[in-house]
């Protein structure tokens, strides 16, 4: 079995061969980045001479590829899948040529919530603002389809090309996110029912003990619902209760009705345990539990608010 450095070198050397002859003029690059405080490597491809900020490049995580390789030990199959991802990325417009009118991107800018402490280095180079113990960043949605969302992180350089300040990015995202990533609110029993089939019985629960999930049809950046206050207000009115918000990941939230018998500290410990045992490090949002008050129409960190 290859070690990580051997795998990185071999994958970068072999990628063009797996992609095909029409991509022989492309360059393969190793792009360092940081996820939740961890140094990572991205495998990227572009045309020769393309400079940073003038193109959107398809990129995959070498660290995640290597973890899959260690599990399956099928290098050939893995590289074929990577090559297909790269070709699709180019063909669907993940690489944008220098002549692109970046002003047209305004209608496709959306929010994403990330953990502030774990993404300090990344935040230094991108437009963002604080939200509780989290940070709001911005993504340019290139494609929204049944295959998911292809998006690009908006860096300071890309924001300059777009001619947009952080305040303007926020206003664009506030308009677009609810439209492009419309929140979906479901009783968690519906999701379980979809998984186990109609023949299995799911026990009913008192309404005050039920769990609810908020995400979107793509299961992409679903935690954005915390920024869509009207959505939380409507849910709280439907449930006739303030809400406790558990950040299951950057892609989804778990909601409970708020009541005195629900100890936020116990819930926070549960969230922390799940985050560190079942959630991929790249998808972890926070160990905090949040409280939404319908009367004030605000979100609080429960550790900073008395129930």
C-alpha positions in Angstrom: 0.0 0.0 0.0 1.2 3.5 -0.9 1.8 6.0 1.9 0.2 9.4 1.6 3.2 11.2 0.0 3.6 8.3 -2.6 -0.2 8.4 -3.3 -0.1 12.2 -3.8 2.8 12.0 -6.2 1.4 9.1 -8.2 -2.2 10.6 -8.4 -0.9 13.9 -9.7 1.3 12.2 -12.2 -1.4 9.8 -13.5 -4.4 12.1 -13.6 -4.0 13.4 -17.2 -3.6 9.8 -18.5 -6.9 8.8 -16.9 -8.7 11.9 -18.2 -7.7 11.3 -21.9 -5.7 12.7 -24.7 -7.8 15.9 -25.1 -6.6 17.0 -21.7 -2.9 16.6 -22.4 -2.4 20.4 -22.6 -3.8 20.8 -19.0 -1.6 21.2 -15.9 -2.1 19.3 -12.7 -1.6 21.3 -9.5 -1.4 20.4 -5.8 -3.3 23.2 -4.0 -2.7 23.5 -0.2 -5.7 24.5 1.9 -7.0 24.3 5.4 -10.1 22.5 6.8 -11.0 23.0 10.4 -7.4 23.7 11.3 -6.0 20.7 9.4 -3.5 21.2 6.5 -4.8 19.5 3.4 -4.0 19.1 -0.3 -6.3 19.6 -3.2 -5.7 18.0 -6.6 -6.6 20.5 -9.3 -6.4 20.9 -13.1 -6.2 23.9 -15.3 -5.0 25.3 -18.6 -1.4 26.4 -18.7 -0.8 30.0 -17.8 -4.1 30.4 -15.9 -3.4 32.5 -12.8 -5.1 32.5 -9.4 -8.4 34.4 -9.4 -8.9 34.3 -13.2 -10.4 30.8 -13.3 -12.6 28.5 -11.3 -10.8 25.1 -11.2 -12.2 21.7 -10.5 -10.5 20.4 -7.3 -10.8 17.2 -5.3 -9.4 16.5 -1.8 -6.3 14.3 -1.9 -6.7 13.6 1.8 -10.2 12.3 1.3 -9.1 10.2 -1.7 -6.3 8.7 0.3 -8.6 7.7 3.1 -10.9 6.0 0.6 -7.8 4.3 -1.0 -6.8 2.9 2.4 -10.2 1.4 2.8 -10.8 0.0 -0.7 -7.2 -0.3 -2.1 -8.6 0.1 -5.6 -6.4 2.8 -7.1 -7.5 2.3 -10.7 -11.2 2.6 -10.0 -10.6 5.6 -7.8 -8.6 7.5 -10.5 -11.2 6.7 -13.1 -13.8 8.4 -10.8 -11.6 11.4 -10.2 -11.0 11.8 -13.9 -14.7 11.7 -14.5 -15.3 14.3 -11.8 -12.7 16.6 -13.4 -14.1 16.3 -16.9 -17.6 17.0 -15.6 -16.3 20.0 -13.6 -14.8 21.5 -16.7 -17.8 20.7 -19.0 -20.3 22.2 -16.6 -18.5 25.4 -16.1 -16.5 25.0 -12.9 -13.6 26.5 -14.9 -14.6 30.0 -16.1 -12.5 31.7 -18.7 -11.0 35.2 -18.1 -13.7 36.8 -20.3 -16.5 35.8 -17.9 -18.9 38.6 -16.9 -18.6 38.2 -13.1 -21.4 40.7 -12.5 -23.8 38.0 -13.6 -22.8 35.9 -10.6 -24.8 38.1 -8.3 -27.9 36.0 -8.7 -26.1 32.8 -7.7 -24.3 33.9 -4.5 -25.4 32.0 -1.4 -24.5 31.8 2.3 -22.5 29.1 4.0 -22.0 28.8 7.8 -18.7 27.5 9.1 -17.0 27.2 12.4 -14.9 30.3 13.1 -12.2 28.8 15.4 -11.4 25.9 13.1 -11.2 28.0 9.9 -9.1 30.9 11.0 -6.6 30.7 8.2 -9.2 30.4 5.5 -11.2 33.3 6.8 -8.1 35.6 6.5 -8.4 35.4 2.7 -12.1 35.6 2.2 -15.0 38.0 2.8 -16.9 36.9 5.9 -18.8 38.1 8.9 -19.3 36.8 12.4 -22.6 35.1 13.5 -22.6 33.9 17.1 -19.6 31.5 17.4 -19.8 30.9 13.6 -18.8 32.7 10.5 -20.8 33.5 7.4 -18.9 33.0 4.1 -20.1 33.1 0.5 -20.2 30.7 -2.3 -20.9 31.2 -6.0 -23.3 28.5 -7.1 -22.2 27.4 -10.6 -24.7 24.6 -11.1 -27.8 23.3 -9.1 -29.0 20.0 -10.5 -30.1 16.5 -9.4 -26.4 15.6 -9.1 -26.0 18.2 -6.4 -24.4 21.7 -6.2 -21.2 22.8 -7.9 -20.0 25.9 -6.2 -17.0 28.1 -5.7 -15.8 29.7 -2.5 -15.7 33.5 -3.0 -12.2 34.7 -2.0 -11.2 38.4 -1.6 -9.7 38.3 -5.1 -12.9 36.8 -6.7 -15.0 39.4 -4.8 -12.9 42.1 -6.3 -13.5 40.7 -9.8 -17.2 40.7 -9.1 -17.0 44.3 -7.8 -18.8 43.3 -4.6 -18.1 44.3 -1.0 -18.8 42.0 1.9 -22.0 43.9 2.6 -23.1 43.5 -1.0 -22.3 39.8 -1.0 -24.4 39.5 2.2 -27.3 41.3 0.6 -27.1 39.1 -2.5 -26.9 35.9 -0.5 -29.9 37.0 1.7 -32.0 37.2 -1.5 -30.6 34.1 -3.2 -30.2 31.5 -0.5 -33.8 30.9 0.3 -34.6 30.7 -3.5 -31.7 28.5 -4.6 -31.3 26.4 -1.4 -34.9 26.5 -0.2 -35.1 24.9 3.3 -36.9 21.6 3.8 -38.4 20.9 7.2 -39.3 17.3 8.1 -40.1 15.2 11.1 -37.2 12.9 11.5 -39.5 10.0 11.5 -40.3 10.7 7.8 -36.6 10.3 7.0 -36.3 7.1 9.0 -39.4 5.8 7.2 -37.8 6.5 3.9 -34.8 4.5 4.9 -36.4 1.4 6.5 -39.4 1.1 4.1 -43.2 1.2 4.6 -43.4 -2.3 6.2 -41.6 -1.2 9.3 -43.5 0.6 12.1 -42.1 3.8 13.6 -43.4 4.4 17.1 -45.3 7.6 17.6 -43.9 10.2 20.0 -45.5 13.1 21.9 -45.0 16.3 19.9 -42.8 17.8 22.5 -40.3 15.0 22.2 -40.0 14.8 18.5 -36.9 15.7 16.5 -37.1 17.6 13.3 -34.6 18.1 10.5 -33.9 21.2 8.4 -31.8 20.9 5.3 -32.5 21.5 1.5 -33.2 19.3 -1.5 -29.4 19.1 -2.2 -28.4 18.5 1.4 -25.8 21.2 0.8 -25.1 24.0 3.4 -28.5 23.3 5.0 -27.4 24.9 8.3 -27.9 28.2 6.4 -31.4 28.1 7.7 -30.1 29.7 10.9 -29.6 32.8 8.8 -33.1 32.7 7.4 -35.0 34.1 10.4 -38.4 33.9 8.7 -38.0 30.2 8.2 -37.2 29.6 11.9 -40.1 31.9 12.9 -42.6 29.9 10.7 -41.4 26.6 12.2 -41.7 27.9 15.7 -45.2 29.0 15.0 -46.1 25.7 13.5 -44.8 23.9 16.5 -46.1 26.5 19.0 -42.8 26.7 20.7 -39.4 28.3 20.8 -36.7 26.1 19.3 -33.5 24.3 20.3 -31.2 24.0 17.4 -28.6 21.3 17.2 -26.0 21.7 14.4 -25.9 18.2 13.0 -23.4 19.4 10.3 -22.8 22.3 7.9 -25.5 20.6 5.8 -28.4 20.1 8.2 -29.9 21.1 11.6 -31.8 19.1 14.1 -34.6 21.0 15.9 -36.5 20.3 19.1 -39.2 22.3 20.8 -37.8 24.2 23.8 -38.8 23.2 27.3 -37.4 23.1 30.8 -36.9 19.4 30.8 -34.3 19.6 28.0 -30.9 20.4 29.4 -28.8 22.3 26.9 -25.6 21.2 28.5 -26.6 17.5 28.0 -27.6 18.2 24.4 -24.3 20.0 23.8 -22.4 17.0 25.1 -24.4 14.8 22.7 -23.7 17.1 19.8 -20.0 17.1 20.6 -19.8 13.3 20.9 -21.6 12.8 17.6 -19.5 15.4 15.9 -16.3 13.7 16.8 -17.4 10.1 16.2 -19.9 10.2 13.2 -19.4 13.5 11.4 -16.6 14.1 8.9 -14.3 16.8 10.1 -14.9 18.9 7.0 -18.7 18.9 7.8 -18.6 19.7 11.5 -20.2 23.0 12.3 -20.2 23.5 16.1 -20.6 21.7 19.4 -22.9 24.5 20.6 -26.6 24.2 21.1 -28.6 27.3 20.0 -32.0 28.7 21.2 -34.4 30.5 18.9 -36.8 32.8 20.6 -40.0 33.5 18.6 -40.7 36.6 20.8 -37.4 38.3 20.1 -36.9 36.6 16.7 -33.2 36.0 17.6 -30.9 33.1 18.1 -28.8 32.7 21.2 -26.1 30.3 22.3 -27.7 28.3 25.1 -24.5 28.5 27.2 -24.9 32.2 27.2 -28.6 32.3 27.8 -30.6 31.1 30.8 -33.5 28.8 29.7 
